[in-house]
Amino acid sequence: MRPYALSFLSEMSEMFEIIVFTAGTKNYADWILNQIDSSRHVSHWLYRHHTMPEGEVYIKDLDLLNWDLKSTVIVDNLWENYMYHKENGVEIASWYDDYSDRCLYHLGEILWEIYNHWRWNPENFDIWNELTHRHSLIKDLVSWRDEPTFN
C-alpha cells in the first residue's frame, strides 16, 4: 500500500467528501477498496462502467456525475483519465513499491490549505486558482497536463 494512504483517507475525509473513481472493474476495485478503506472514509465508489471508453483510455467525465466542478478535484496518475476536466485535475506520480514515497503526505498538506482557504472564502473559491497558486509546493510530486503560466 502506498505510504500515507490510510492517514490521507482518514484526514481528508474530515474535510472533503471522498469519491473513488477507478477505471478498474467492480470486482477488482471492491477487493482493493475493502482492504484499504475498512473504516469507510470513502463515500462513493465509481468503476470502469461509469467511465467513457475512448480507445485504450477510460475517461472519467465529471459532467456525468452532476457535481459542482468549481469545488471538485480529481487526483489520478494518468492525465488522460480526466482529459475533459484538466482544470480540476492533479496528476500524481504512479506508485509501485517505493516506500519512501511522500506524495500523499504532501498532497494532503496542499489540500488542507485549499480547504482552509475555501472555508473562509466560499463565494470566491476557484479550485484551479487554488491549485495553480500552490504549484510551487507540488511541482516535485505531481505534474500538470498543460503547464500553467504563473506570475
Secondary structure in CASP SS format (residue, H / E / C, confidence):
PFRMAT SS
TARGET T0000
AUTHOR 0000-0000-0000
METHOD secondary structure of the structure
MODEL  1
M C 1.00
R C 1.00
P C 1.00
Y C 1.00
A H 1.00
L H 1.00
S H 1.00
F H 1.00
L H 1.00
S H 1.00
E H 1.00
M H 1.00
S H 1.00
E C 1.00
M C 1.00
F C 1.00
E C 1.00
I E 1.00
I E 1.00
V E 1.00
F E 1.00
T C 1.00
A C 1.00
G C 1.00
T C 1.00
K H 1.00
N H 1.00
Y H 1.00
A H 1.00
D H 1.00
W H 1.00
I H 1.00
L H 1.00
N H 1.00
Q H 1.00
I H 1.00
D C 1.00
S C 1.00
S C 1.00
R C 1.00
H C 1.00
V E 1.00
S E 1.00
H E 1.00
W E 1.00
L E 1.00
Y C 1.00
R H 1.00
H H 1.00
H H 1.00
T C 1.00
M E 1.00
P E 1.00
E E 1.00
G C 1.00
E C 1.00
V E 1.00
Y E 1.00
I E 1.00
K C 1.00
D C 1.00
L H 1.00
D H 1.00
L H 1.00
L H 1.00
N C 1.00
W C 1.00
D C 1.00
L H 1.00
K H 1.00
S H 1.00
T C 1.00
V C 1.00
I E 1.00
V E 1.00
D E 1.00
N C 1.00
L C 1.00
W H 1.00
E H 1.00
N H 1.00
Y H 1.00
M H 1.00
Y H 1.00
H H 1.00
K H 1.00
E H 1.00
N H 1.00
G E 1.00
V E 1.00
E E 1.00
I E 1.00
A C 1.00
S C 1.00
W C 1.00
Y C 1.00
D C 1.00
D C 1.00
Y C 1.00
S C 1.00
D C 1.00
R C 1.00
C H 1.00
L H 1.00
Y H 1.00
H H 1.00
L H 1.00
G H 1.00
E H 1.00
I H 1.00
L H 1.00
W H 1.00
E H 1.00
I H 1.00
Y H 1.00
N H 1.00
H H 1.00
W H 1.00
R H 1.00
W H 1.00
N C 1.00
P H 1.00
E H 1.00
N H 1.00
F C 1.00
D C 1.00
I H 1.00
W H 1.00
N H 1.00
E H 1.00
L H 1.00
T H 1.00
H H 1.00
R C 1.00
H H 1.00
S H 1.00
L H 1.00
I H 1.00
K C 1.00
D C 1.00
L C 1.00
V E 1.00
S E 1.00
W C 1.00
R C 1.00
D C 1.00
E C 1.00
P C 1.00
T C 1.00
F C 1.00
N C 1.00
END
